[in-house]
């Protein structure tokens, strides 16, 4: 009888623990990465802007709202620029991708663009607004 009581107490203790953000849940975070280019049309004197999905772009997720943390997982966008993180528990998440290299004073910089999301319920799909990156034509 004592063993049964001890096993029940341990089981209740483990089930009562609040789990942190991360894998093991039933929710999803998804979105897209879009590039846009702008060129000046000398014949019409109008800027032409073109948007297109960015395939093969790495998108990262951090299982907290701390942008300084090391990423926990990454996803490479598909041909339509879509990414998808699944099996997530309730909690705070940071999703980011890098803007392609920018040269300032002959120094090349890659910098991240962050989006924060809070999963508040199980079985939820959390679609983020698009990462829109200006692609500078060379």
C-alpha positions as CSV (number, residue, x, y, z in Angstrom):
1,X,0.0,0.0,0.0
2,X,2.8,2.4,0.8
3,X,4.4,1.7,-2.5
4,X,1.2,2.5,-4.3
5,X,0.8,5.8,-2.4
6,X,4.4,6.8,-3.2
7,X,4.0,6.0,-6.9
8,X,0.8,8.1,-7.0
9,X,2.4,11.0,-5.2
10,X,5.4,11.0,-7.7
11,X,3.0,10.7,-10.7
12,X,0.9,13.7,-9.5
13,X,4.1,15.7,-8.8
14,X,5.4,15.1,-12.3
15,X,2.1,15.9,-14.0
16,X,1.6,19.1,-12.1
17,X,4.9,20.6,-13.3
18,X,4.6,23.5,-15.6
19,X,6.5,22.8,-18.8
20,X,8.5,25.5,-20.5
21,X,8.3,26.6,-24.1
22,X,9.7,24.2,-26.6
23,X,9.0,20.9,-28.3
24,X,6.5,18.4,-27.1
25,X,3.2,20.3,-27.7
26,X,0.5,20.5,-30.3
27,X,0.9,24.0,-31.6
28,X,2.4,25.5,-34.8
29,X,4.2,28.7,-35.7
30,X,4.4,29.5,-39.5
31,X,5.0,32.3,-41.9
32,X,6.8,33.4,-45.1
33,X,10.0,35.2,-46.2
34,X,9.4,37.6,-49.0
35,X,12.0,39.6,-50.9
36,X,11.3,42.8,-52.8
37,X,13.4,44.7,-55.3
38,X,12.9,48.3,-56.5
39,X,14.2,49.6,-59.8
40,X,13.7,52.9,-61.5
41,X,12.1,52.8,-65.0
42,X,13.6,55.7,-67.0
43,X,10.9,55.4,-69.7
44,X,8.0,55.9,-67.3
45,X,9.8,57.7,-64.5
46,X,8.3,55.2,-62.0
47,X,9.8,53.0,-59.4
48,X,9.0,49.3,-60.2
49,X,8.7,47.1,-57.1
50,X,8.6,43.4,-57.4
51,X,7.8,40.9,-54.6
52,X,8.9,37.3,-54.7
53,X,9.1,34.4,-52.2
54,X,12.6,33.5,-50.9
55,X,13.3,29.8,-51.2
56,X,16.1,28.2,-49.2
57,X,16.3,30.9,-46.6
58,X,17.0,29.8,-43.0
59,X,14.5,30.8,-40.4
60,X,15.4,30.2,-36.7
61,X,13.4,29.8,-33.5
62,X,14.3,30.5,-29.9
63,X,12.2,28.8,-27.2
64,X,11.9,32.1,-25.2
65,X,11.5,35.8,-25.8
66,X,15.3,36.4,-25.2
67,X,16.8,37.6,-28.5
68,X,20.3,37.0,-27.1
69,X,19.8,33.2,-26.7
70,X,21.2,30.7,-29.1
71,X,18.6,29.4,-31.5
72,X,16.9,26.0,-30.7
73,X,15.8,25.0,-34.2
74,X,15.9,26.2,-37.8
75,X,13.8,25.6,-40.9
76,X,14.8,26.2,-44.5
77,X,12.0,27.9,-46.5
78,X,10.3,26.0,-49.3
79,X,9.9,27.3,-52.8
80,X,7.1,29.6,-51.8
81,X,9.2,31.1,-48.9
82,X,7.2,29.3,-46.2
83,X,8.5,28.0,-42.9
84,X,6.8,25.9,-40.3
85,X,7.7,25.0,-36.7
86,X,5.4,22.4,-35.1
87,X,4.9,20.3,-32.0
88,X,5.3,23.4,-29.8
89,X,4.1,23.9,-26.2
90,X,2.5,27.0,-24.7
91,X,5.1,29.7,-24.0
92,X,7.0,32.6,-25.5
93,X,9.0,32.2,-28.7
94,X,11.3,34.4,-30.9
95,X,11.5,33.7,-34.6
96,X,14.2,35.4,-36.8
97,X,16.0,35.4,-40.1
98,X,19.0,37.3,-41.4
99,X,18.9,40.1,-43.9
100,X,21.5,39.3,-46.6
101,X,24.8,41.1,-46.3
102,X,24.8,44.8,-46.2
103,X,28.1,46.7,-46.8
104,X,28.7,49.8,-44.8
105,X,32.1,51.5,-45.0
106,X,33.6,48.4,-46.7
107,X,32.5,46.1,-43.8
108,X,30.0,43.4,-44.5
109,X,27.1,43.0,-42.0
110,X,24.5,40.3,-41.6
111,X,21.8,41.3,-39.2
112,X,18.7,39.5,-37.9
113,X,15.0,40.5,-38.0
114,X,13.1,39.3,-35.0
115,X,9.4,38.5,-34.5
116,X,8.0,37.5,-31.1
117,X,5.0,35.2,-30.5
118,X,3.2,33.9,-27.5
119,X,1.4,30.5,-27.8
120,X,-1.4,30.6,-25.3
121,X,-3.4,27.5,-26.1
122,X,-2.8,24.0,-27.3
123,X,-3.6,22.9,-30.9
124,X,-3.2,26.5,-32.2
125,X,-1.7,27.7,-35.5
126,X,0.2,31.0,-35.0
127,X,0.8,32.6,-38.3
128,X,3.3,35.5,-38.2
129,X,3.3,38.4,-40.6
130,X,5.8,38.0,-43.5
131,X,9.5,38.8,-43.1
132,X,9.8,41.3,-45.9
133,X,13.4,41.9,-47.0
134,X,14.6,44.5,-49.4
135,X,16.9,42.9,-51.9
136,X,19.4,45.4,-53.3
137,X,20.2,44.8,-56.9
138,X,23.8,44.8,-57.8
